[in-house]
Amino acid sequence: MVRLSRGSLPGYHDIEAAEERIRRYIAPTPLEYSKGISELLGRQVYLKLETSLPIHVFKLRGAMNKLLSLPDSDLAKGVVTASSGNHGLAIAYAAKLFGVKAAVCVPEAVNPQKLMAIEEQGAEVIRGGAGYDQAYENALATAGKRRLTFVHAFDDRDVIAGQGTCGLEISRQLPGLEAVTVAIGGGGLISGIAIALKGSNPRALVYGAETLSIPSMYESVKEGKRLRVEPKPTIADGMQAAIPGELTFEATRRFVSKIGLVSDDQLEDAIYELLTLARVLAEPAGASPLAAMKGPLKGEPGQKVALVISGGNISVGLLRSILMRKEKGSP
């Protein structure tokens, strides 16, 4: 499968420019010290709460920067994108704000709460396929047939620069930061944050958290080239990219110290711990940094760390099942 990328990796100044572009629409998100999570991990832990954004997920940063960077002629055509949920919601929100028509291609089994949120923003929803890859192919075909402007969910210079504004905020909010852990789906967020942090605090370590069910970035970095993995079922609907993007692979290969793979059980535990110890509601991708720091990244260096809670759009059914299992004392 061919993935379309746009240009080269953004630099630190591109991320600063993205911040200027989106700041009138998006306020900085909080970075809060968590006593409960700090005691759990034996580190000084701060939570970067991207859940406080208007649509409760970091994707709004990249979507805003992308649409604000497009020529008026491209916006006039309308935009189309592929998403497992959150990126589509972000494009729908930004498109409505700017008066742009938007279509979002999603998998058949899309998170029902995310689907409802996309529809509430007025975007056209096109369902089809078992996962993100099929939605991606559907979006490309739709763009060609209807002459719409295609927006990639993660492998795009402007999208990565927009996500990197989260890293700029962290660097200002937490002097002396030693490490940050970030979820990896397609890799747009970790790419942007890593570029921003390495430009402001070169000694800071960047760790990634990826699902065991779809470890595409982990396997690609290990082999030194982009690889496609066979997706397996996972509760992490925001971490479904079966192959990394060209740009996100390059950024992760260059700037990320280590990737930790986490299971669905570890993700469920992390969701519950964030809710009970920090009073933060996170979806599986948003909880993955905690799961990784408790598990495969437990021995990695960094005493003063930030965990990026990238999204809070968890399905009601999944949350209910986690709470019921915990109340019954199941492992």
C-alpha positions, 0 to 999 in steps of 0.5 A: 500500500502507498501512503502519501506524505507531504514534504520533509520533517518539520523543524523546531521553527515550523512548530513555533510557527504552527503554535502562532497559527493555532493559538487563537483557537487552542489554549495551552493544555494543563500539565499537572503533577500527580501524587498518586501516579508518582507513588505508583511509578516511583518517579516525579510524574506530571500528566499532560492533559490533552483531554482538556482540549475542546474535543478531548484529544490532541488531534485538534492541534494538527488538524487546525494547523493543516487547515490553516496552512492549506491554500483557499483553493484547496479548502474550497474543494472540501477535505476528506480524511481517513480516521479510526475516530479522533483525527476525523473528529478533529478535522470535522471540528476544524472544518466546521469552525472554518466553514469547510466541507468535510468527509471522514472515512472510518472503519465499520467498527468505529468507536460509537462515541467518536462516530457520534461526535464526528456526526455532531460536527456536521461532517459526512461520514463514510463507513467501510473496512475492518480497520484504519488501512481500509478507511485510508484506501477509501479516503484516497478513492473518495478524494480522487472521485470527488476532487476533494483535498486529502488530509493525512492523519499523521504522515504530513508535515503540517499535521506533525508540526501542529502536534509538536505544539504540545511539546513546546508547551511541555518544555515551558511548563516543566523546566528540568524535564528528564523524559516524556512518554507518548502514545504511538498510533501512526506516530504524528504526536510523538514525532512532533513532540520529539522534534519540539523537545530536542529543539528546546531540551536536547537532554530530554528522553522521549519514549513511545508506547505502542500496542502489542497487537499492532506494533508497526513502529516498534518492528520498523525501528527494530528492522531499520525500515518501514514494515507492515504488520498484521493487525490483531484485535485491540481495545486501542482504537486510536492505535491502529496504523499497520505501517508507519508513515515515512515522516513519522518513521524517520522522526521516531527512528532519529529522536525516540530512545525506546518504544514499550509494547503494552497489552490490552490488559495493561491498558485497562489497568492504566485506564483504571489507575488514571481514573482512581489515582489521578481523577483523569478519564483516558481512552486506551491510547491516552493511558498507554504511556502509564501502561508502558512506564509501569511495564516495559519501560519501567527500568528506563532512566528519567526521574522527572517525567511527563506522560502525555494523556493524549485523549479521553474519548473512551467508549462507554461500553469499554469503560463499563467493562473495566469498572465491572471487572475491577469491582469484581476483583478480576485480574 
